[in-house]
Amino acid sequence: MSGSIVVVLFLLAAVVLLAIAGTAVLVWRDGHGKIPQEKPERPWTAGTLPSVPYSLLRF
């Protein structure tokens, strides 16, 4: 193999490893895919319109 091809392959492998490591770090910092709890806020209303869609209201 030519020396320049080896250098290019080495750089490509380094970029791939950095991308994999970066993705792992982002997933780790994001909370492992956990959904954060919603803040307990009092729902707002605008006249008779609720703050949530009608399909989510529990009567």
Secondary structure by P-SEA (a helix, b strand, c coil): ccaaaaaaaaaaaaaaaaaaaaaaaaaaaaccccccccccccccccccccccccccccc
